[in-house]
Amino acid sequence: MEVINRYITIKNHIDAAPQHSDFELRSSSLSLSLDPASDEVIVKNLYVSIDPYQLNRMKSYSSSQKSSEFAVAITPGEDIDAYGVGKVVASGNPKFDKGDIVAGLLKWGEFTVVKPGGMLNKLDPMGFPLSYHVGILGFSGLTAYAGFFEICKPKKGEKVFVSAALGSVGNLVGQFAKVLGCYVVGCAGSKEKVALLKEKLGFDDAFNYRDEPDLESTLQRYFPEGIDIYFDNVGGDMQEAAVSNMNINGRIAVCGVISEYTDREKRAAPSMIDVIYKRIKIQGFLAGDYLNLFGDFLSTTCDHLRTEKIQPLEDISDGVESIPSALINLFRGQNIGKKIVRITEE
């Protein structure tokens, strides 16, 4: 049996903000027959993740492309891998049977042929929607959990600032911090997002960074006693302002620098005098560094979901053809929570 597999690729390297003209929807025939000894698995993709770091993979050059196996360069014309959830439709691998629900590295397309050694695991939904396992119970959730608890080492009552606080990672960091008993302020790019942070997610306060011409003064206003923890998702001017307002022995987890992804000239230049004399810890990290924590993260987060101590926040588009718009809108600040594309109904 053969099917038509539609998938997204890039026409060219993307060294600025992504545009629709950079992407192409292609199709090819795919046989669903596998040699039983092939060790390959064919997955019908159900949900795929849309993440800002993918843009760095699409550039003609980024230092990140040589730093992680998950961030290798994407060649124009090739299919694009991303974390996702799907259903096995054919298997030549004894570990998987037809009908299994799986999670792992899939493709931005309707089907994925997972080669031997590819990242793929059976998935127990545990009573939660499958989309949760792409976001809040997937790598976005692990990123928030590891960055906050392992790098920032928070204590109850500490003052926490989160940038891009309504993004896939930031919203979870803020919620984890509130459950712990921290004072939490987030920033976002619209008054509607600010309202969601305070009214839906329980942040103590929030502000629209677009309305604040002097970020250093803004943070002084929201943190008159200083910042203990800054979870950085944006880099740039916000990082500089946060460093100026950090307390002694403050901790900064650098998760992303989305403000710099589309502007080569934009680079954060925090005061190193402050870093030294305030003994500020600044650490970059990747979720893949903390796979050993996945069990603890999953157990904790599932408990918080069941008791409604944290709320899932998803932004789901439909159809493989919506993938380019989904990525483009991330860089226009149009997502609320975890951006996911539902390739087909479960």
C-alpha positions as CSV (number, residue, x, y, z in Angstrom):
1,M,0.0,0.0,0.0
2,E,1.2,3.5,-0.8
3,V,0.2,6.9,0.6
4,I,1.0,10.4,-0.4
5,N,3.1,12.1,2.2
6,R,3.0,15.9,2.3
7,Y,5.8,17.6,4.2
8,I,7.3,21.0,4.7
9,T,10.8,22.0,3.7
10,I,12.7,25.3,3.2
11,K,13.5,26.6,-0.3
12,N,16.7,28.4,0.9
13,H,18.6,29.3,4.0
14,I,16.8,31.8,6.2
15,D,19.1,34.5,7.8
16,A,16.4,37.0,8.8
17,A,12.8,36.8,10.0
18,P,11.1,33.9,8.3
19,Q,8.6,34.6,5.5
20,H,6.1,32.4,3.8
21,S,8.1,32.5,0.6
22,D,11.0,30.7,2.5
23,F,8.9,27.5,2.7
24,E,7.5,24.9,0.4
25,L,4.9,22.2,0.8
26,R,6.0,19.1,-1.0
27,S,4.6,15.6,-1.5
28,S,6.0,12.2,-2.3
29,S,4.6,8.7,-2.4
30,L,5.4,6.5,0.5
31,S,5.1,2.7,0.7
32,L,3.7,1.4,4.0
33,S,5.3,-2.0,3.4
34,L,8.5,-2.7,5.5
35,D,11.0,-5.5,5.5
36,P,10.4,-7.2,8.9
37,A,14.2,-7.1,9.4
38,S,14.6,-3.4,8.5
39,D,14.2,-2.1,12.1
40,E,12.4,0.9,10.6
41,V,9.1,2.2,11.8
42,I,6.6,4.3,9.9
43,V,4.6,6.8,12.0
44,K,1.5,8.7,11.1
45,N,2.2,12.1,12.7
46,L,-0.5,13.5,14.9
47,Y,1.1,16.5,16.6
48,V,4.4,18.2,16.0
49,S,6.2,20.9,18.0
50,I,7.0,24.4,16.7
51,D,10.0,25.9,18.4
52,P,12.1,29.1,17.9
53,Y,15.4,27.2,17.8
54,Q,14.4,25.7,14.5
55,L,15.2,29.0,12.8
56,N,18.8,28.7,13.8
57,R,18.9,25.3,12.1
58,M,17.7,27.0,8.9
59,K,20.4,29.7,8.8
60,S,23.3,29.5,6.4
61,Y,25.4,29.4,9.6
62,S,24.8,29.4,13.3
63,S,27.3,28.3,16.0
64,S,24.4,26.3,17.5
65,Q,24.5,23.9,14.5
66,K,27.7,22.4,15.8
67,S,26.9,22.3,19.5
68,S,24.0,19.8,19.7
69,E,22.8,16.8,17.7
70,F,19.3,18.3,18.0
71,A,20.4,21.6,16.4
72,V,22.2,20.4,13.2
73,A,21.7,22.5,10.1
74,I,18.8,21.9,7.8
75,T,19.5,21.7,4.1
76,P,17.1,23.3,1.8
77,G,14.9,20.8,0.1
78,E,15.2,18.2,2.9
79,D,12.5,17.2,5.3
80,I,12.7,18.8,8.8
81,D,12.6,16.9,12.1
82,A,10.9,18.0,15.2
83,Y,9.6,16.5,18.4
84,G,6.1,15.1,18.1
85,V,3.5,12.4,18.8
86,G,2.2,9.9,16.4
87,K,0.8,6.4,15.7
88,V,2.7,3.5,14.3
89,V,1.2,2.4,10.9
90,A,3.9,-0.1,9.9
91,S,6.8,-1.6,11.8
92,G,9.9,-3.6,11.0
93,N,11.2,-3.1,14.6
94,P,10.2,-5.7,17.2
95,K,9.9,-3.0,19.9
96,F,6.9,-1.4,18.1
97,D,3.6,-2.7,16.9
98,K,1.1,-1.2,14.5
99,G,-1.2,1.0,16.4
100,D,1.3,2.0,19.1
101,I,1.2,5.7,20.2
102,V,4.7,7.0,20.2
103,A,6.7,10.2,20.9
104,G,10.0,11.2,19.5
105,L,11.8,13.0,16.6
106,L,9.2,13.0,13.8
107,K,9.0,15.2,10.7
108,W,7.2,18.3,9.8
109,G,4.9,16.2,7.6
110,E,2.1,13.7,7.5
111,F,4.3,10.6,8.0
112,T,7.8,9.8,9.4
113,V,10.0,6.9,8.5
114,V,12.0,6.4,11.7
115,K,15.4,4.8,10.9
116,P,17.2,2.3,13.3
117,G,18.5,4.3,16.3
118,G,16.1,7.1,15.8
119,M,14.6,8.8,18.9
120,L,11.3,7.1,19.3
121,N,9.5,5.7,22.4
122,K,6.1,4.2,23.2
123,L,3.9,6.7,24.9
124,D,1.5,6.2,27.8
125,P,-0.8,9.2,27.7
126,M,-1.7,8.7,31.4
127,G,-5.1,10.1,30.8
128,F,-3.9,13.4,29.3
129,P,-4.5,14.7,25.8
130,L,-1.8,13.7,23.3
131,S,-0.9,17.3,22.7
132,Y,0.2,17.7,26.3
133,H,3.0,15.3,25.5
134,V,4.4,17.6,22.8
135,G,4.4,20.6,25.2
136,I,3.8,20.7,28.9
137,L,4.7,17.0,29.4
138,G,7.4,17.1,26.7
139,F,10.6,19.0,26.0
140,S,9.1,22.4,26.7
141,G,8.0,21.3,30.1
142,L,11.4,19.6,30.9
143,T,13.2,22.8,29.8
144,A,11.1,24.8,32.3
145,Y,11.6,22.3,35.1
146,A,15.3,21.7,34.6
147,G,16.2,25.4,34.0
148,F,14.2,26.6,37.0
149,F,14.9,23.9,39.6
150,E,18.4,22.6,38.6
151,I,20.1,25.8,37.4
152,C,18.2,28.5,39.4
153,K,17.9,26.5,42.7
154,P,14.9,28.5,43.9
155,K,13.8,29.0,47.4
156,K,10.4,29.9,48.7
157,G,9.9,33.6,48.9
158,E,12.5,34.5,46.3
159,K,11.8,37.1,43.6
160,V,11.6,35.7,40.1
161,F,11.4,37.5,36.7
162,V,10.5,35.6,33.5
163,S,10.7,37.1,30.0
164,A,8.5,35.8,27.2
165,A,6.4,34.7,30.1
166,L,3.5,33.5,27.9
167,G,5.7,31.4,25.7
168,S,5.9,27.6,25.8
169,V,8.6,27.6,28.5
170,G,8.1,30.9,30.3
171,N,4.5,30.3,31.3
172,L,5.5,27.0,33.0
173,V,8.5,28.5,34.8
174,G,6.2,31.2,36.3
175,Q,3.7,28.6,37.4
176,F,6.3,26.3,38.9
177,A,7.7,29.3,40.8
178,K,4.2,30.2,42.1
179,V,3.6,26.7,43.3
180,L,6.9,26.9,45.2
181,G,5.9,30.2,46.8
182,C,8.0,32.7,45.0
183,Y,7.1,36.2,44.0
184,V,6.8,36.2,40.2
185,V,6.7,38.9,37.6
186,G,6.5,38.2,33.8
187,C,6.7,40.3,30.7
188,A,4.9,39.8,27.4
189,G,4.1,41.7,24.3
190,S,0.5,42.8,24.6
191,K,-2.0,43.9,27.3
192,E,-4.1,40.8,26.5
193,K,-1.1,38.6,27.3
194,V,-0.4,40.6,30.5
195,A,-3.9,40.0,31.6
196,L,-3.6,36.2,31.0
197,L,-0.4,36.1,33.1
198,K,-2.1,37.7,36.1
199,E,-5.7,36.4,35.8
200,K,-5.2,32.9,34.4
201,L,-1.7,31.8,35.4
202,G,-1.5,33.6,38.8
203,F,1.6,35.7,38.3
204,D,1.9,38.4,41.0
205,D,2.4,41.0,38.3
206,A,3.3,41.4,34.6
207,F,4.0,44.2,32.1
208,N,4.0,44.8,28.4
209,Y,7.6,45.4,27.4
210,R,6.5,47.3,24.3
211,D,5.1,50.0,26.5
212,E,8.3,50.4,28.5
213,P,11.1,52.5,26.8
214,D,13.4,52.2,29.8
215,L,13.6,48.5,30.8
216,E,16.1,49.0,33.6
217,S,13.8,51.5,35.4
218,T,10.8,49.2,34.7
219,L,12.4,46.3,36.5
220,Q,13.4,48.6,39.4
221,R,9.7,49.5,39.7
222,Y,8.5,45.9,39.7
223,F,11.4,44.6,41.9
224,P,12.3,47.4,44.3
225,E,14.2,44.8,46.4
226,G,16.0,43.3,43.4
227,I,15.7,40.1,41.4
228,D,16.9,36.8,42.8
229,I,16.2,34.6,39.7
230,Y,15.9,35.7,36.0
231,F,14.7,33.1,33.5
232,D,15.8,34.5,30.2
233,N,14.0,33.6,27.0
234,V,14.8,36.7,25.0
235,G,18.4,38.0,25.5
236,G,19.1,41.5,24.2
237,D,18.1,44.6,26.1
238,M,16.0,42.7,28.6
239,Q,19.0,40.6,29.7
240,E,21.0,43.8,30.3
241,A,18.2,45.4,32.3
242,A,17.8,42.2,34.4
243,V,21.5,41.9,35.2
244,S,21.4,45.5,36.5
245,N,18.6,44.7,38.8
246,M,19.9,41.3,40.1
247,N,20.6,40.7,43.8
248,I,23.9,39.4,45.2
249,N,24.1,35.7,44.3
250,G,21.4,36.0,41.7
251,R,20.9,33.2,39.2
252,I,20.1,33.6,35.5
253,A,19.1,30.6,33.4
254,V,19.6,31.4,29.7
255,C,17.0,29.3,27.9
256,G,16.7,31.3,24.7
257,V,17.6,34.6,23.0
258,I,14.7,35.0,20.6
259,S,15.3,38.7,20.1
260,E,18.7,37.9,18.6
261,Y,17.6,35.1,16.3
262,T,16.4,37.4,13.5
263,D,18.9,40.2,14.0
264,R,22.6,39.5,13.8
265,E,23.5,42.9,15.1
266,K,21.5,42.5,18.3
267,R,23.6,41.2,21.1
268,A,23.2,41.4,24.9
269,A,26.0,43.3,26.7
270,P,25.2,43.0,30.4
271,S,27.4,44.8,32.9
272,M,30.2,42.4,33.8
273,I,31.0,44.5,36.8
274,D,27.6,43.6,38.2
275,V,28.1,40.0,37.3
276,I,31.4,39.9,39.2
277,Y,30.6,42.0,42.3
278,K,27.1,40.6,42.7
279,R,28.4,37.1,42.1
280,I,25.7,36.4,39.6
281,K,25.5,33.0,38.0
282,I,24.6,33.0,34.3
283,Q,24.2,29.6,32.7
284,G,22.9,28.5,29.3
285,F,21.4,25.0,29.0
286,L,19.6,22.5,26.8
287,A,16.8,20.2,27.9
288,G,18.7,17.3,26.5
289,D,21.3,17.8,29.3
290,Y,18.7,16.9,31.8
291,L,17.0,13.7,30.4
292,N,17.9,12.0,33.7
293,L,15.3,14.3,35.4
294,F,12.5,13.3,33.0
295,G,10.9,10.9,35.4
296,D,10.8,13.4,38.3
297,F,9.6,16.1,36.0
298,L,6.8,14.0,34.6
299,S,5.6,12.8,38.0
300,T,5.7,16.4,39.5
301,T,4.0,18.0,36.5
302,C,1.3,15.4,36.2
303,D,0.5,15.8,39.9
304,H,0.2,19.6,39.4
305,L,-2.0,19.2,36.4
306,R,-4.3,16.8,38.2
307,T,-4.6,19.1,41.2
308,E,-4.9,22.2,38.9
309,K,-2.0,23.9,40.5
310,I,-0.7,24.6,37.0
311,Q,-2.7,25.2,33.8
312,P,-1.8,24.0,30.4
313,L,-1.5,26.7,27.7
314,E,-1.6,25.5,24.1
315,D,-1.8,27.3,20.8
316,I,-2.8,24.6,18.2
317,S,-3.0,25.0,14.4
318,D,-4.4,22.4,12.1
319,G,-2.8,20.7,9.1
320,V,0.7,20.3,7.7
321,E,0.2,23.4,5.5
322,S,-0.1,25.6,8.6
323,I,3.4,24.8,9.8
324,P,5.2,27.8,8.1
325,S,2.6,30.2,9.6
326,A,3.0,28.6,13.0
327,L,6.8,29.2,13.0
328,I,6.5,32.7,11.4
329,N,4.0,33.8,14.1
330,L,6.4,32.8,16.9
331,F,8.7,35.5,15.8
332,R,5.8,38.0,15.5
333,G,4.7,37.3,19.1
334,Q,1.4,35.9,18.0
335,N,1.5,32.6,20.0
336,I,0.0,32.1,23.4
337,G,1.6,29.2,25.2
338,K,3.0,26.1,23.5
339,K,2.8,26.3,19.7
340,I,1.7,22.9,18.2
341,V,0.5,21.8,14.8
342,R,-2.1,19.1,14.8
343,I,-1.3,17.1,11.6
344,T,-4.4,15.0,11.7
345,E,-7.2,14.0,14.2
346,E,-6.3,11.3,16.7
